[in-house]
Amino acid sequence: MRVRTPWVEALRKKQEEGIDPTKKSDVAATPSDRDLTPKRMADSYHRVVIPLAQDPWLLDNYLNANGHIRLGTIFMDLDALSGVIAYKHTGESVTTVTAAVDRITINHPLKELCDLELSGQVTFATGRSSMEISIQVAKAPKEAGAPVHPEDVLMTCAFTMVSLDPSTKRPVAICPVKVESEEEKRLFALGEKNYNTKKDRAKTGLRKQTPNDEESDLIHAMWLRQLEYHDPNNPLRKPPNTHYMSSTTLHSSQIMQPQYRNRHNFMIFGGYLLKTSFELAFCCAAAFSHSRPTFLSLDPSTFENPVPVGSVLYLKATVAYTEPVTTSSSSSSSSANTNDDPSSATTTTTTRVQIRIDSKVRDIEHGSSTKPTGQFNYTFLVESDISVAPQTYEEFMIWVDARRRAERVRGSIDGGGGGGGGGMAAGDGGGMKGSRKDDGRGVRVTE
């Protein structure tokens, strides 16, 4: 279970003791002499089957109005499973939180309602405070214990979890992973590569460095094109299928209720933030394209500050980048650079749309400062020839950041890998290799 104590009991205990467990303390609660002996990957392996095809009332919680499985609900399950796996590796003396979702991609879309098997394990941990957990969602085998076939894998993902001292809220060391088989060496090496890639990208991010020469040229070209749109002596006007980024924004706000708290009772668990941000992103893509979007991937996204129970969560969705997808009678592929100037007209009928979700939190009295809680980046395919154009410098930076991310997504979808996703734990603890990612065009029962 994600929650072990009824809310009324947790609240009563907090009031009786007069201690706010969400505040930092100077006294560490994690034992300094705890055992940090390396653990095997298999020690943290966990598998759970969701019997959607067998239990209509359970299925009721997973379906949307069209009878499709709600991916946002699956995302909640993924985060909950990553927490279970993390605690199997770290033990109960630490607090483990979701730091990032490194990637969620669709491998093979479900074409029928069926039981789902969620499985995963810790695949990278060096003894510091963080670990990478690789998970897959697959069509459950008909026989218990049978291996999952690659074509039955619906979704793969990787979570980065960080262990903290429950009192001081500071990072604490955890057991490193002991690598045994060649497959485990591959998974560990992939996790190490992902870790180093994230560090390198942080150094070259737009908060650290200015756009490169190519990006600067693109920004300048778009700025000049928009000047022409407003020049009364120039017949050129903005194409009707191009929309300014500022017009694509959607907002939501909601009070964080205890029903979505984590196992430590007074903070909202990360899976709920994934669910709410995904559904707002879906609405934003639908409003932008006037069509029903198809989910392609959740791109590398971060959790910054915790969200307390009883606080107010603010979400802002923006169309950050669009990329046309060329089609032909025999095959389909994305055009590599046709959207470098998003104001230019295209002849394509489908578009990859990247939605950026920025989240912030404040207390209910709105007396404290607003804290950022995370940024989430979703990519959808829409049946529409449409593009977005930035106008302000801030919007140009959002566009550039999203363009970099889109290039990595394109490599994953069109190249069958290379997108930075984690290695996957299969039914025997093994990994998935070289799976071609979903291009968004197949028949599916997920949404």
N, C-alpha and C positions, 0 to 999 in steps of 0.2 A: 504493500500500500504506500502511496505517496505521502499520506498524512496519517500519523499514528495516534494523535491526541485530539479529541473533540474540541472544537473552538471554544465552547463555554468553559471547559476545564483549563485550557491554555490561558484564556483571558483571566479567569479567576486566580490562577497561580501567579500571573504577572501582577495583579492588583494586590494580592496578599503579601508577596515578597517585596513589592515596591521597586523592582529592578526591571529596567527596560532592556530586554535581550537584544534589541537592535542597535544599542549604543556600544561604543568601544570601551574596553576596560584596560587597565594597566597590568592586570594580573592574568597571565596565560593560563588557559584551561587544558591545553594539550600536553600530556606527559612528555617530558624531555627525554626520557629513557625508553620510549616505545620502540618496538621492534621494527626496523626498516630493512629487513632481509629481502633481497630481490624476489619477486613473485613471477610465476609463469603467466603467459597470456591466458591460458586455459583456466586459471584460477578465477579470473573475473568474468569468464564467459557466462552469458545469461540468455535464455530463450523464453519467449512467451508467445502463445497462440491466442489470437483474438477470433473467437468462433462466430464470425459475422453471418456465415451461411447457415449456421445451426440455431442461432438465437435471434429471432425477429425483434425482440425488445432491445437487445444490445445493438443490433443493426440500426434501430430507430435513432440511436444517439449519433450515428455516423453518417446518416443520409441527409442530403439537401433536398430542396423542393423538386429537383428533377430526378430524384432517385439515385443520384451519384454519391460516391463516398467523398466526404468533406476532407480535403487534404489538411486543412487547419487542425482538425481533430487528430489526424495521424501525427502531425507535428508535435502536438501535446504529448502523445504517447512516446514519441522518439526522445523527447527531453526527459520524460519520467524514466524511461529505460536507461538513458545515459547516467542518471543519478543512481539507479540501482547498481549498475556496473561499476561506477566510480567508488561506491561505498564497499563493494566486495573487494576492491583493491586497497582502499585506504583504511578500512575499519571505521568504527563509529566515533572515534575520539576527535575527529576534525569536522569542520563544516565545508562541504564541497558545493561550489556554485558553477553555473554555466558562464564561461568567459566569452565563448565565440561558437558560432556554427560555421564551420569551415566550408561546407558545401552540402547541399541536398539536391540530388539530380534524379530524374526519372530515367530508368534504364529501359524497362518494357512496360507500357501502360496496361493496366488491368482491362480486360475485355468482358469480364463477367464478375458478378459478386461472388466472393469466396472467402474462406477462412484465411486470415493473414498471420504469418509468422514473423515476429520481430526478434532479431538476435544481434548480439554484438559483444565486444570485449575491448579491454584496454590494449592498444597496439603500439603506443609510444609513451614512455615515461623514463626519465633519466635519473630520478631521485630528487629533482627540484619540486616545486609545488604544483606544476601543471602536468596534465596527461591528455593524450588524444584517444578518443573512444570512437571506434568504427562500428557502424550499425548498418544492417540491411533490412528491408521489408520485402517479403516474398510471399508468393502463393504457398500456403501451408501444404506440405506433402500429405497425401492421403494416409500413409502409414507413418505412425510415430517413429521418430528416429531416422527416417529415410533422408538422404541428402537432398538439398534444394538444387534443382537444375538451373543453369544460368538464365535460360529463357523465362523462368518463373520469377526472377528478381524484379520487383516493381521499382524499388527505390534504394539508393545508397547514400550514406551521409557520414560526416565526421564532426564530432563535437570536441571542443577544447574545454576541459574542466579544470578548476583551480581549487586547491585545498587551503582553507584558512583556519586559524585558531578561533574557536567559537567565541572567545571573550575579546581578544585584542583585534580580531578581524585582519590579522596580518598573515601573509603566506607562510605555510609550514612545509617542511620536506615530507615527501611520501616515498613509498617503496619503488625502486626502479623496476623495469620489466626485464625478466630473464628470457633471453632469446634462445630457442633450442633448435627448431627445424629450419630448413631452407625457406619455407614459406613464411615463417615468423620473421626471419631475417629480412625478407622482402617487405613485409608489412612495417617492420620497425624502420627500415631505411626510407620508406615512403613517408612515414610520420616525421622522421628527422628532416626530410626534404621539405615537407610542408612547414615545419617549424622555422627552418632557416629562410624559406621563401617569405613568410610573414614578416620576419625581422628585416629582410632586405626591402620589402615593399614599404614598411614603415619609414625607412630611411629616405626613400625616394617619393614619399607621398607629397601631396600638394601643400601640406602644412610645413613641409621641410624644404621643398625645392619648387622653383617656378616651372611652368609647363615647358616641355622640350621644344626644340625648334619647329618640328612638324606640327605640334599642337598649337604653338603660337601663330603659325601661318594659317591654320584652320580658323582660329578665333578671329584673326584679322580679316580673313576672307568673308566670314559670316557677318562681321560688323559692317564691312563695306556693302555687302548685299542688302542688309537691312536699311542702310542709308539710301540705297537706290529705291527701295520700296516706298520711301517717303518723299522722294524727289519729284515734285510736280512736273518737271521737264523730262522725266524718264518714264516710259510706258510700263516698265517692269513693276509688278505688284506681287505681294505675297501670295503663293499658291493657296487655293482653298483647303488643301489637305495638310497644310503646315499650320501648327498652332504654337503660340508662344508658351514657354514653360510656365509662366505665371498664371496662365488660365487653366492649367491642368491640376491645380492643387486641391486636395480634399483634406478635411480636418475631422478629428473625432476626439472626444474627451469622455472619461468615465471614472467613477469611483471604484477603487480596487477592493473587492469584497473578499471575506475570509474563505469562501468556498474554493478559491484558486490559490491558496497559500501553499508554500512548500513544506517540507517535513519539519522545518524548524518553526513553523506556525505564524511568524509575524512578517514574512516577506512573500511576495507573489512569485510563484515558480516560473522559470523561464519559458516553459512550454505554452503557458497562457499568453505570454507576450508574443510568441511566434504565431499563435492562432489568430490573435486580434490584429497583428500587423499584416498577416497574410490576407485576411478577409478585407481589410481596408485597401491593400494593394490591388486585390482582385477588382474591387469596386472602382478604383481609380483607373485601371486599365480598361474596364468596361465603359466607363463614362467617357474616356478619351477616344476610344475607337468605335463606340456605338455597336459593339459586338460582344460575344461571349468569349473571354480570353481562355487560352489553354496554358496551364502552368508548365514551364520548362525547368526552372531551377531556382533555388534559393542560393544566392551567391554569398561569398564570405561576408559574414555579418558579426557585429560585436555587441556585447553587453557591457555597459560602463558602470552604472550605479544601480544598486538594488532598488526595488519598488516596494515600499512598505504597504502592508494591509491598511486600508483606510485613507490612503493618499489618492490624489487625482492624477490620472495618466493622460497625457496629451500626445496624440499621434498626428503627424503631418505626412501625407503621401504626395509625391511629385513624380511626374513623368520625367525621368532624368536623361533618357537616351532612347533613340529608335534606330532600328537597322532593318532595311528592306531585305526580303528573302526572295531570290529569283527562283522561278519554277520552270520546268519543261515537261513535255509529255512523257519522258522516260525517267527523269531523275530530278532531284532538287538539291540546291546548295545555297548557302548564303553568299551574297556579294560582299567581297572583303572590304571595299572602301567606298561603296557607292553612297554612303550616308555621311561622308566626312563633312559635306555641307548639307545639313538637314533641310535647308530651304529649297534645295534643288528638287525638281519634280522627278518621279520615277514611274515605271510602268508595272511594278509588281503589285500583287494582290494580297500578300501577307507581309506582316511586319513583326519583328521581335521588339518588344517594348520592355524597357527596364524601369521598374518603379522603385524609388527610394523612399523608405520610411524613416523619419526622424522622430524619436520619442523623448519626452521630457516628463518629469514628475514634480509635483508640489504637494505640500501637506494641505489638508482640507481647509485650514484657516487662511491659506495663501500668505502666511506670514514669513516664510523662509524663501530663500532664493530657489529658482528653478534649476533642477539638475538634469543633465542629459542621461538617459538610461540606455541608449543604444541606437544603432543604425542598422537597418535591415534592407537588403537589396534583392528584389524578386525580378525574374525575367519571365515574360509571357509571350505567346504567339497569338496574334489577332488576325482575323480575316478582313484586313483592311489595308489600303495603301495610305499611310498616314505618317507624319513626322512631327518632331518637336524642335523648337528653336529657342535657344537662350537669348536674353537681352542684356541683363546686368552682369557685372564681373562675377558676382557670387554664382549666378546661374551658369556662366561659362565654366567656372571651376567644377560645379556639379556635373556638367556635361562631359568635361574632360575626364574626371574621375570615373564616371559611368562608362565612357568610351574605352578606357583601359580595361575595365572589368568585362565589357562586352567582348573584347578581343580574346580574353581568356575563356569566356563562355563558348565562343565560336570554335575555339580549338578543341574544347571538350565535346561539343555536339557533333561537329563535322569530322573531327579527327579521331573520335572514339577514345578519347582520354586526354591527358595533359592539362586538365582543368584544375588540378590541385585537390581533388577529392581524396578522401581517405581510403585505405585498403579495407576490404569488407570481411566481416566474420561470417562464414557460411556455417551450415549445420554441423560440420565437423571441426569448426574453429579455423578453417582455411580461408582463403581470400579469393576475390573475384578479379580476373585479369582481362583487360582489353575489351570491356563491354562497351558497345556503341551506345551513346546516349540518345534518348528520345528526341526527335525533331519536332514533336508537337502535332503531327498530322494523322496519327493513327487513331482508330476507334478506341474509346476508353470509358470507364465507368467511375473515374476519379475527377474531382473538380475542386 
